[in-house]
Amino acid sequence: MSTVKHDGKVRGFQFSPWNLLLIVPLLVLVTPLFNMDGPRLFGMPFFYWFQFLMVAVGVLSTWIVYLMTRDKPTTDAPDRLSVEDLDEGDAR
């Protein structure tokens, strides 16, 4: 549940389809996909240059997700919970 504060910023979890792009950099964790010697690039084995490439891909995908989700419209709906709902009561 996300909440809109008086300063207009949204806090909390917000799902966006753009967030699925953040899964792409996680491919570097699947080592069997790139655990090989060839093809070589400038004499460097595939295992190493693919990891360097994935660092750039991870930065690029994070930047794209940031740009596409930073101006997401917010709602002016009030919070559904009141102070009484948030009160711990006798839990202490």
C-alpha positions as CSV (number, residue, x, y, z in Angstrom):
1,M,0.0,0.0,0.0
2,S,1.4,3.4,-0.9
3,T,0.6,6.6,0.9
4,V,0.7,10.1,-0.4
5,K,2.2,12.5,2.1
6,H,1.5,16.3,2.3
7,D,4.6,17.0,0.4
8,G,3.2,15.2,-2.7
9,K,5.8,12.3,-2.6
10,V,4.5,8.7,-2.7
11,R,6.0,6.3,-0.2
12,G,5.6,2.6,-0.1
13,F,5.4,-0.2,-2.7
14,Q,4.3,0.7,-6.2
15,F,4.3,-1.9,-8.9
16,S,5.0,-0.8,-12.4
17,P,5.6,-3.0,-15.5
18,W,8.9,-1.1,-15.9
19,N,10.2,-2.8,-12.7
20,L,10.3,-6.1,-14.6
21,L,13.3,-4.7,-16.5
22,L,15.3,-5.0,-13.3
23,I,15.3,-8.8,-13.7
24,V,17.6,-8.6,-16.7
25,P,20.8,-7.8,-14.7
26,L,20.1,-10.8,-12.5
27,L,21.0,-13.0,-15.5
28,V,24.6,-12.6,-14.5
29,L,23.9,-14.8,-11.5
30,V,23.2,-17.8,-13.8
31,T,26.8,-18.7,-14.4
32,P,26.3,-21.7,-16.7
33,L,24.9,-19.3,-19.3
34,F,28.3,-17.7,-19.9
35,N,30.8,-20.2,-18.4
36,M,32.8,-20.6,-21.6
37,D,36.1,-19.5,-23.1
38,G,35.0,-18.4,-26.6
39,P,34.2,-16.2,-28.4
40,R,37.0,-13.9,-27.3
41,L,36.9,-10.1,-27.5
42,F,40.3,-8.4,-27.8
43,G,41.8,-11.6,-26.4
44,M,39.6,-11.6,-23.3
45,P,37.5,-14.8,-22.7
46,F,33.7,-14.6,-23.0
47,F,33.4,-15.3,-19.3
48,Y,35.0,-12.0,-18.4
49,W,33.8,-9.6,-21.1
50,F,30.2,-10.8,-20.7
51,Q,30.3,-9.8,-17.0
52,F,31.7,-6.4,-17.9
53,L,28.9,-6.1,-20.4
54,M,26.3,-7.1,-17.9
55,V,27.5,-4.3,-15.5
56,A,26.7,-1.8,-18.2
57,V,23.4,-3.5,-19.0
58,G,22.5,-3.4,-15.3
59,V,23.2,0.3,-15.0
60,L,21.3,1.1,-18.2
61,S,18.2,-0.9,-17.1
62,T,18.2,0.7,-13.7
63,W,18.4,4.2,-15.3
64,I,15.6,3.4,-17.7
65,V,13.3,2.1,-14.9
66,Y,14.1,5.3,-12.9
67,L,13.3,7.6,-15.8
68,M,10.0,5.8,-16.6
69,T,8.7,5.6,-13.0
70,R,9.9,8.8,-11.3
71,D,6.9,10.9,-12.5
72,K,4.3,8.3,-11.9
73,P,0.9,10.0,-11.1
74,T,-0.2,9.8,-7.5
75,T,-3.7,9.7,-6.1
76,D,-5.1,12.1,-3.6
77,A,-7.1,9.4,-1.9
78,P,-6.8,9.5,1.9
79,D,-5.3,6.6,3.9
80,R,-7.8,3.8,4.7
81,L,-6.4,3.3,8.2
82,S,-7.3,5.6,11.0
83,V,-5.3,6.2,14.2
84,E,-7.4,3.7,16.1
85,D,-6.5,1.0,13.6
86,L,-2.8,1.7,14.0
87,D,-3.0,1.8,17.8
88,E,-1.3,-1.1,19.5
89,G,-3.7,-1.1,22.3
90,D,-2.8,-3.7,25.0
91,A,-0.1,-5.4,22.9
92,R,2.6,-3.9,25.1
